[in-house]
Amino acid sequence: ASAATAAFMSGAVGAVSNAKDAVSSAKGKMQTYVPVSVEDVFDEAGHRADEMRQHVRQHVLRGIRDVENGAELALSSDVATVRFLGQELSIDDKDATIVLVFPRGQPSGGAINLTEMVEDPHGQARKIFWRQHNLASQDTMNEGFESFMHGLVTRGHYQKVVRAKLITLFRRSGLKVVTFPSIDGDEMFAKISMNPSGVVIKHLAQRFSYTMPFREEAYHHVKPHGVYPGNKPMFRASKAVLAYGPYDAEISNFMQDFRTVDEIRIVEMQLQSLVSLEQLQQQGVISRYFAAAKHEDISMLHREWLEHRSVRRFSPLLSTCAMVCTIPAYGSKSGIVRDFFGEEISFFFRWFAFYTQMLGYLGGCGAICYILVELFPTMRQNIPIAFSVVMVVWATVFNQLFRNRIAQASQEWGMKDYEAASLSFDRAGYNPDLEGTWTQWRRRMFSRVIMVLFCCTFVWMISWIMERKKMQQEADGEEGTFFRDHGTVIVVSTIKVTSITWGYVAPLLADMQNLRTQARYDDALTAILATVKIFVTLWNFFYVAFVRFWTSPTCASTIEEASLQVWGEARLPDNLTTRAEALREMGKYSYMWNHSQPDGSLRERVCIHGCFPASSAHSRDGSVTNCYWILRQELFLFFIVHMVYTIAFLVIPMVKVKVEVLCELRRAEKLNKEGVLRLGQYSWLQFQAKCPAYEYLSWGGSRVEDFLECAIGFALITCFGIVFPPLAALGFFGNLVEYRLLAYRMTHVTCRPFPRGASGIGVWMFVFETISGVAIVVNVLLVSFFMYPIKGQPYQQLVLFILLEHLLLGIRSLIDVAIPDVPLDVKRIDDFNEHFRKTMIKYPP
């Protein structure tokens, strides 16, 4: 105990010395603000006396107050509060750009086992502090880790040494650090920031060649150039399109001020150049890290994005409900979203808003087609052909128009030719020794084999369910009725369960591929997930439309017996003449089959194909088959289940976060009553720490999962929408609700993700264009081989299939030419801004 006390006092004296060093260095160019409560961050025993803790804290804060503006850095009880879950929530987001959460030892209620032994502590520490892209990090391991050279150390000692090194590195890099304990004392929070207008951020921005936009005033010296009149930037829709360039201190007066997202990115780049945040989290030094969200920014985002301005004055709840019924306008709020979440997420919401708008037009066309068919049944045969053309044109125009808008937004945001690697770092699980080896190649081939085997297994499962359903129908209840009565629900449930299962398998396969950056990992995960999940979603409908006809026959001794099995006695006409005519028409859907008997003889049987007229009333024209009704029923049910599933998994995290916060508050109250902990006030950053992260398989969602749910709906509508035209209208109304729920989740539930840049929606553009290409083939197959009148002309089906496919492909090519990927105004503005950059960089005014 005395040794622990002496060690603790030694750390306290060091803390005071560090504070004095901060005071003396504050006058320099690289100011250092380190108001760190060292005894809390480096809690080694977990049961130190409160008197000693308070004594040391006073000495540390006394040194910190000597720093210029130091009083603002100290934790104050006189802070703004908001009401949350019946509790006062203190706003403590000042000086918080990135927050690190340190778990404490088990004696203090934390998760760290202080007596656990750490093997190869020096090697473990090297994974944290040695950064390949920062040569200076090699010197980090030269001092401070002498105790790790002797083999095993306790977890408590390892945590103390590593955290001490962290604070030293942060001090030297000019970062401001403020710490405070959680309300129940099991965690310590470290707020990391820098002055957004200070010297440090400017120095780091130039060091990292961080891209920043120029001010409009910078164009005043530019002379006329071609069609450009001079003295001002070029405009698009009354908005200046400014040039971007690497930050340079010599021309910083002509560049715009740093935004909050810029500060977050630069601080993160500095942290990642010093340590591996992923390794810190994997080794348990920190439990998580996140970009802090200012309460003021959240409030503004809620007002502008989630509330209806015209209805806001009546009731906030009514205003939010009114926004659900409002079609999201493309780009209207993307500036606000971009300034908070970054370009990557902003592009997703831009795509979703544009998709919802375009889906409204398609839904209107689908509703009109459905009404016409119901009012005029004779048009049932021609409307699907017309709607298939509309569907293909719509999908192609949608993709090309969004490509067009991507080019404009990328230019306005300075994201043209953006390299994700500029803000990406090596993943913690990346092994450079495997790069280019046969082992890596075998792993990637193995993942592809697993994908194929999984799809084949799913195909077998669907076939088995269909076979069981058919056997129970033919046995007339002798072998059970479960599959016969609930076949559609079983199929839809199988699709969803299989899709969810693959969601857990896919990241394992992506991890096996040894991908260096997070961007490459996300692209590989997207390819693995989208390929299998979209196949799983579409296969059953493809099976009903094109495979069931050949694989699910119903056989009997005569055509009448076979018809009785598929139609039933109640659906056969009573009139003998009408019955004979219906049986004759049914003969067109039958074939003869020689069935082997036990004695070796052959018995001739009559078999009806898996798709046949839905009833005797439809047997004359065959325009409506049982497969048509099954396909419509399963499409409708699956789409409804898909929307409900998506919305449910947006609502559940909202409840989950509130429950976790209440549990922590109750635990703190319990400790307060027992006299273990003095109850403080729950804070805004502590609430954010309980919010789920924006990452794959998290309750907070992820970009991959959000896009994937949209891609599944897009595939269903474009590929099979002509079978059930109102599907597009259902998707439109579902998207209205889903868009607002996603916006609410990202604003109030999901922990603020790190703002990533992007030049578009990345690999997802390829996914949607591939789906559009597949939709052409599927639509032509449906018109030629599934729906009448072309299906009733067997000798012309192939010819009509080829002609219609080439017609739709030709229409798609014409649309691609008519709507270029890059508009002419983007090229013209790019040329001028390039001229401006060269003038500004070479000959600054």
N, C-alpha and C positions, 0 to 999 in steps of 0.2 A: 504493500500500500504506500509506504514511504517513497519507494522508487518511482511508483506511478505518479505520486504527487510532485516529486522533484522533476520528472520528465515533463509533467504538465506545466509547472511553473517556468521551466526552461522554454517551452513553446510559447508561453504567455509573454515572457520577456522578448522573445524573438518577434512576437506580433507587434509589441510596442516599438521595437526597433524598426520593423518594416514600416509601421505607420510614420515614424519620424523620417525614414528614407523617402517615403511618398511626399512628405511635406517639402523636403529639400529639392526633390526632383520636379515638383510641380511647376517651378519657374522655368524649366527647360523647354526645349522645343517639343519633346515627346512627353507630355504630361502624364503622370501616372496616378490614378485614383484607386486605391485598394482598401476600401472600408470593409475588411474581412474579419469576422468573428472567428478567429482561428480555433478557439477551444470547442466551438460547435462543429466546424468542418472536420477537424481531426479528432473526433470523439473516439478515444481508444479504449477507455474503460467503460463508459456509458453510465457510471453512477457517481460522478463527481459532485462535491458539495455545492449547493446553490450559492452559499456565501462566496466561495472562491470564484465561481463562475461570474458572479456579479462584479467582484473586485477586479478581475482581469478585464471584463468588458468595459468598465469605466476607464481603465488605463488605455485600452485600445482606442476607444472613442475620443478620449482626451487628445490623443495624438492626431486623430483624423480631423478633429474640428479645426486644427491649425491650417488645414488645406484650404485654399481659396474656394469659397462656396461650399465648404465641407458640411455646414449645418444642413444643407439640403440633402446630403447623402445619408445622414443618420436616420434610423427608423423613428418615425414620429407617430404619436398616438392621435394627433390632430390631422387626420387624413379624410378624404372624401369616402363616403360609404353608399352602397346601394342595397336594396332589399332583395334577398334571394332565399327561397325555401323557408321563409319565416325568420331568417337570420340576417344580421347586419354583415354585409360583405365589404371589407375595406379595399379600396382601390390602391394597390401597391405596384402599379406597372411603371412607375417612374424609374428611370435608369435601367430599364429591362428591354434588352434587344433579343438576347438568347438566354434561356434559363437552363441551368444544369441542376438536376435533382440528385442529391447524394443520400443514399440510405445510411442509416446509423446502425450501431451495434444492437444485438438482441437485448442486452440489459436495458437499453433505452427504448425498447419497443420496435427497433428496426429489424431488418432482415439479414444483417451480416453476422455470421458466426465468427466471433473474434478469435477463437482458439483453433479454428480449422487451419491446417497446414497447407501452404502453397508450394507446389513443386516448381522448380526452375523459375524462381521469381525474376531473375535477371532477364531470361528469355521472354517471360510474359510482359515485363516492363518495356522491353525493346519493341514488342509489337505495338505498343501504345505510342512511344515517343520517337521511333525511327521512321522518318518519312522520306520516301525515295525521291520525291520532287523538291525536297528541301535539304540541301547538303549541310546546312548549319545544324540540322537536327541530329547529325551524327555526333556532334560535340555534347549533346544533351546527356548522353549516357556516360559521359566521362566523370561526372561528379554527382554525388547525392545517392548513389546506389551501392556504396561499398558493402553495406550489410547484406546485400543480395548475393555476394560472391561466395558465401559460406554454405549454400545449399538451402534447405527448407527454412521458411519463416512462417510466422503465424499470419492469418488473414488480417488481424488488427494492425500488425506492424506493416504489412504490405500496403494496406490502405493508407496508413499515415504517411509513408514515404512517397507514394505516388501522388497523393493529394497535395503534399507540400511542394513537390516538383511542379505540379499544375499551377499552383498559385504563383510560384517563382516565374514560370514562363509567361503567365498572363501579365504580371507586373512589368516584365521587361518589354513586352509588346505594346504597352500603353493602353491596355484595356482596363476599364473601370469594373470593379467587382463588389457587389453588395450581397451579404448573406443574411438569412433569417430562417428560423425553424418552422416546421409545419405545426398546425394547431394541436396535433396529438403527439408531437415530439419524436416521431419515428423517422423523419427525413429532414435534410437541410437543403435549402434552396439557394442557389448562387445566381444572382442577376448579373449578366455581362453586357456591357454597352460601351459606347464611345460617343464623344461629342460629334453630332452630325455636321457641325460647321467648324470643327477643330482641325488642328494640324495633322493629327494621327490618321484620321480617315482619308485626308487628301494624300498623305504619303502612301498609305496602303493602296488606294485606288490607282495611283500612278504605278506602283510596284506591280500590281496585278493586271495592269492595262485594262482597267475596268471601263466599259463603254458607257458614255454619258451623252445626252442630247445637248446641242448648242442652244443658246438663247436666240430669240428673234432679233435682238439688238446686234448680234454678231454679223447679220447680213447687211447692215447699213453701209459697209464699205465695199460691198461686192458690186462691180460694174455690170452693165448689161451684157448678156451672153446669149446669142442666138435670139430666140423668141422671148427670152426672159428680160423684163424691163430693168431689173436691178434694184438694190437697196432693200429688199425684203425676200422672205422665203416664198416658195411656191405653195399654193393652197389646194385643198380638196374639200369640197362641201363646206366652204368658209372656215376651214381649219388649217392652220399652218402645218406643213409636213417638214419637220426639221431634220437636219443631218445629225448623225451620231458619229462619235469618234472616241479613241482611247483617251482617258483622262490625262491631262497634261497641266502641271502646276503653272507653266508659263502663260497658258491661255485660259486658266480656270475662271477668270472674270467673264469669259464669253460662254461658259458652260452653265447649265442649270444646277440648282442646289440638289444635294442628295436627298432622296425620299427615304421613307422608313424602310421600304423593301431594299433599297440600295445599301442602307446601313446593315440590314440583316445579312445580305449576301456578302458584304465585305468582312463583317465580323466572322461569319461562318468560314469564309476562305482563309482568314487569318488563323482561326482555331484549327482548321483541318491541316494547315501548313505546319502547325506545332505538334498536334497529337491526332490520333485516330479516335474520333468520337464513337465509332462503332465498336472498337476494341474496349474502350472505357465502359461501354454498356454491356458488352458480352462478359467482361471480367467482373462486373458488379461494382465497379468504382462509382459509377452513376447508374441510377435506375432508368433514367430517360433524359432527353434534352429536347427542347422545342423552341420555336420562334415565338416570342411573346406577342400577344395581341393587346393593344391598348383598348381600354374600355371606351374611350372616346371614339376610336375608329370603329369599334363594333356597333356602337349606338348609331353612328352616321351610316354605316353599311346597312343596318336594319331599317333605318328611316327611308333610305333611298332605294333599297333593293327589295324589301319585304313589305313595305307599307304603301298603300294607295294614297297619293297626296290629296285627292279630292275628298276622300272618306276619312282621312286621318283625324280631322277635328271632331268627328262624332264619337269614334271609338277605335282604339288600337286593334282590338280583336276583329271588329268589322272591317277595318282597313286591310288587315292581313287576309281575311276571307275574300275581300274584293280583288286582291292581287292574284289569288288562285284562279279566279275567273277571267283574268286578263292575259291575253296572248303576249308572251315575252317578246319584246322588240329587239331585233338583232342589233347589237352594238350600243344600245341606248345606255346601259349601265356597265359596259365592259371596261370603261376607264376606271370606275370605282373598284370593280372586281380585280382589275390588273394591278392597281396600286396597293391592294391588300394581299392578294394571293399570288401574284406574278402572272407571267404570260401563259405558262403551261395550262393552268386551271382556267384562266380567262378564255383561252381558245376552246376549251371544252364547253363552257357555258355559251360561248358564241355559237358553236356548232349546234348545241342543243336548242337554243332559241331559234336559229334558222331552220333546223329540222322540224320543230314544232310548227312554225309558220307555214312551211311548205307542205307539211302533212295535213294542215287545215284545208288547203286546196284539193289535195288528193282525196281527203275524207269527204269533201263536198261532192266530188265526182262519183265516188263510190256510193254515197247515199242516193244520188240521183239514179245511178244504174240499178240499185236495189229496188227503188220505188217503181221504176219502169218495168222491171221484171215481174214484180208483184201485181202491177196493174194490167200489164199486157204480157201474159205468159208466152205468147207466140214469139216474143223478142228474146226469150231465154237463150236461144241458139246463137244470136248475133252479137248481143251485148258483150259477152266475155271476150270476143275477138277485139272489139273496139277498146274495151277497158285494158286489155293486155298491151295494146299499143300506147295508151295513155300512161300505163304503169312504167313501161320502159323509158318513154320520153321523160316522165317525171323524175325517175331515179338518175338518169344521165344529166338532166338539167340541174338537178339539186347538187350533184357532186361537182359539176363544172363551175356553177355559180359560187359554191363555197371555196373552191380553189382560187377563183377570182378574188374573193374577199380575203382569203388568207394572204395573198400577195400584198393587198393594200394595208391590212393590219400589220403585217410583218414590217412593212416599210415605215409606217407611222410609229411603231414601237421600237424601231432599231433592232429588229430580230432577223433581218434578212441574212441568210447564210450563217445563222447562229449555230455554233458548235456546242452541243450539250457537254462536251468534255471540258469546256472552259470552267464549269462549276461542278464537275464530277470528280470524284476521287475513288481510289481503289476500294473495292468492297472488302469487308473484313475476311470473307471466305475465299478471296482470290489467291491462287497459288501460281506465281509466275513460272515456276519450274515445269508446269504442265503445258504451257503454251506451245503449240505446234507439235506435240507428241502424239504417238499412236493411242496413248491412254485417253487423251482428250477427244480424239476422233471416235474412239469406241464408245465413249460416254454419250456423245452426241448422236451416234447411230443407234445406241440403245434407247435413247429417249424417243426417237422416231419409231422404232419397233414397238415400244410400249403404246404409243399413240395408235398405231394400226391395230394392235391386238385389243386395245380397249374399245375401239370402234367396232371391231368384229364381234366382240362379246356383247356389246349393246344390240347389234343387229340380231344376234341369236336370241337374246332375251325378248325382243319385240316379236320375233317369229314364234317363239315358244308360247308367249301370251296369246297371240292370235290363234295358234293351233289349239290351245286349251279352250279358248272361247268357242271355236268352231266345233270341237268335239262335244262340248256340253250342249250346244244348240242342236246338233244331230241326235244326241242321246236323249233329248227331251227330258232332261232332269235326272236321268239315271246315274250320271257321273258327277252330280253336283250342279249348282247354278251360280256359284260365286263369279266365275269369269264371264259367264253369259250375261249376268245382270249388271255387273260393274266393270265391264271390259274397258270402256272409255276412261273411267276414273283411274283404273289400274295403269293404263298406258300413260296417261298424263303424269301420274305420280311417279312412274318408272323413269320418265324423261327428266323430271325435276331432281329425283334422288340421284340418278346417274350423273347429271350435270353438277350437282353439289359435290359428289364424290370426286369427280375429276378436278374440281376446284382445289382440293387438298393434295391431289397427286401432282398437279402441274408444277407447283413451286419446287417440289423435290427434283423433278426432271430438269428444271431450269438451273437449280443449284449445281447439278452434276456437270453442267457444261462449262464451269469455271470461267464465268464472264467477268471481265475486269471492272467495268463501271456499272453504276446503277441504271444508267440509260440503256445499256446493252442488255442488262438483265430484264428490264421492263419490256423491251422489244421481244426478247426470246419468250418471256412469259406470255405476252400478248399472242404471239404466234401459236404457242402450244394450247392456250386456253381457247382462243377463237376458233381454231381449226376443229377441235374435238367438240366443243360445246355447240357450235352452230351445226355441225353434222348431227349431233345427238338430237338437237331440236328439230331439224328438218327431215331426218330419216323416216320417222313414222308416217309423216304426211306424204313423203315420196313413196313409201311402201304402199299406202292405201291407194294412191293414184295410179301407180304403174306396176307394182309387183303383185299385189293382192289378186289381180285378175288371173294370174298364172299359177299361184301357189296355194290358193284356198278353194279347191273345187268341192262341190257337194254331189255325191254319187248315189244312184239308186237304180233299180231294175228298169224303170221307165221314166220318161220325161215328166209324167204327171206326179209320180212319187217324189222325184227330185224337186219339182216345183212346190209340192206340199211341204217339203222340209225347209225350203228357203222362204216361202211366202206364208205357209200355214193355211188351214182350211178356211179360216175366216176371210182371207184376202183373195181367195179364188172366186171368180164370178159364178153365180148360181145358174145363169143362163148357159145352156150347153154350147150354143153357138159361140157366145162370147168367150167361154172357157176354152173351147177348141182353138179359137183364134189367138188367145193369150198364150196357150201352150205351144202353138206353132211359132209365135214370135220368140218365145223362150228358147226354142230350138236353135236359134241363131247364136245363143250364148252357151251352147252345150257341145259336147264331143263324146265319141264312143271310146270305151276303155275296156280291155280284156283283163278281168280280174282272175288271178290264180286261185284255184280252190285247193283244199287240203289233199284231195285225191290226185292232184296234178292236172286236172282239167281246167279249161278256161271258161269264164263266164262273162258274157258281154254286159257291161254296165253303161248307163248314161250319166255323164258328169256335167254339171253346170259350173261355169267359171266363177271365180271369186267375186266378180262384179257382174251384176245382172239388174234388170229393171226393178226399181224399188217396189213396185206393185203391179198388178195386172193392168191397172189404168195407164201406167207408163210403158207398157210393153209394146205398144204400137209404134211409138216414135223413139223409145229408148232414151229420151232426152235426160231423164233423171234416174240414175242407178243408185243402188244401195251404197256404193263406194262414194258417190257424190254427197249423200246425206251424212255418212260416217265422217268424211273429210271435213265438212262444214261443222259438224257437231264437235269434233275434236279440236279443230282450229279455234272455234269460239271458246271452248272450255279452257284450252291451254293458254290462250291469250289473256283471258280473265284471271286465271291462276298466276300467270307471269306478272301481271300488273299488281295483283294483290300481294304477291310474294315480294316484289320490289318495294312497294310502298310500306309493307310491314317491316322490312329490314331497314327502312329509313326512320320509322317511328320507334322501334325497339331501343336503338342507342340513346334516344332522348330520355326514355324512362330509366335506362341503365345508369346513365351519368348522374341523374338526380338521386337514385338509390345509393350509389357509391358515396356521394357527398354527404347524404344524411347519415350513413353508417359511420363515416369518419367523424362527423360532428357528435354523434352519440358516444363514440369511443372517447373523444376528448372530454365530453361532459362526465363520463364515468371516471376517467383518470383524475379529473378535477375534484370530484366528490371524495375520491379515495385519498386525496392529498398528494398524489404523485406528481401532478402537473398543474401549474397555474394556467387556467383557461384563458387563451388570448382570443383574437378576433379572426374569423375565417376570412381569407383574403382572395382577391381576384386571381392571382397567379396560382394559388393552391387549387382553386376550382379548375383552372386550365390544365393543371397537372393530372387531374382526374378524367379529363376529356380523352376519348380514344384518338389514337394517332391516325393520320391519313396515310395508310399503308395497306398492302394486300392482306386479306383475311383479318382485318381489324373492323370493329364496330363503327369506326369513323369513316369507313369506306376507303376507296382508292380510285385513282384515275383509271386503272385497268378495269376494275369491276364496274365502275360507272359507265364507261364506254361499252363494256361487254353487254350489259343489260340493254342498252340502246341498240347495239348491233343485232342482238337476237330478235328484238321487235322489228327492226328494219328488214331483216332477212325474211321473217314471216310475212310481212306485208308485201314486199316486192315479189316474193316467189309464189305465194299462194293467195294473195289478195283478190285475184280475179274469181276464185271459187266462192268467196264470201266478201263482196265489195264493202260492206259496212265495217270491215276490220280496220281500215284506215281511219275511219271516224272514231272508232273506239280508241285507237292508238293516239289520236289527237287529244281527246279529252283526258286520257290517262297521262299524257305528257304534260298537260297543264298542271295537274296535281303533282306529278313527280318533279317537275322543274322547281316548283316553289318549295317542296320538301327538301330537295337537294340544296337549294339556297339556304334554307333554314338550318339544315344540318351543318353545312359548311360554316355558317356564321355563329351558331350558338352551341353546337354539340361537338363537332370535330375540333381537335386541338389544331391551332393554326399551323398549316404545313409550311415548310421552307419555300419561299417564292422562287420557283424555277423558271428560267427563260425557255422559250420554244419558238421555232419559226413556223409552227402550224400544229396540226394534230398528229404529226409523225406517222408511224406505221398504221394508224387507224384509217388514214386516207386510203391506203392500199387495201385495207380490209373492206371498206365500204364500196370501193370500186370493184373489187373481186365479187362481192355479193351482187352488185348490179349486173356484172357479166353472167354470173350463174342464174340470175333472175331471168335473163333473156332466154336461156336454154329451157328453164323450167316452164316459163310461160308458153313458149312455143310447143313444148311437149304436152302441156295441159290442153291447149287448143287443138292440137293435132291428134292426140291419142287418148284423151280422157273425156273431152266435152264434145257435144254434138253442135253442128251437123257434120264436121269433118270426120269424127270417129265412125259415123255410119257409112263412110266411103273408104273401105280398107285399101283399095288399090291406088288411092290418091293421097293417102296419109303421108308417105315418105316425101313425095313431090311437094306437097303443101308445107311440110315441115321445113324442107330446105329453102323454099321460096320465102316463107315467113321469117325464118331465122335470118336469112341474108338481108331481108327488108329491114328488120329491126337493127341489125348490126350496121347497116348503111345509115339509118337514122341516127344511131349513136355516134357514128363517125362525123356526120354533118354537124351535129351539136357540138362535138369536141372542137371542130374547126371554127364554128361560129362564135363560141365562147372560149377565148384563149385562156390559158392558165395565168398568164401575166398580162393585165390590161396595158394599153398604150400609155395611159397617164402615169402608171407606175414606172415604166421604162423612162419616160421623159423626166420625171422628178428624180429618179436615180441618177440620170446623167448630170442633171444640174447639181444635185447634192454632192456628187463625186467631184465635180469642178470646184464647188465651194470648199470641200475638205482639203483639197490640194492647196488652194489659196490660203486657207486658214493655217494649215500646218507649216507650210513652207515660208509664207510671208505673213505672219500674224500682225494685225494692226497695232 
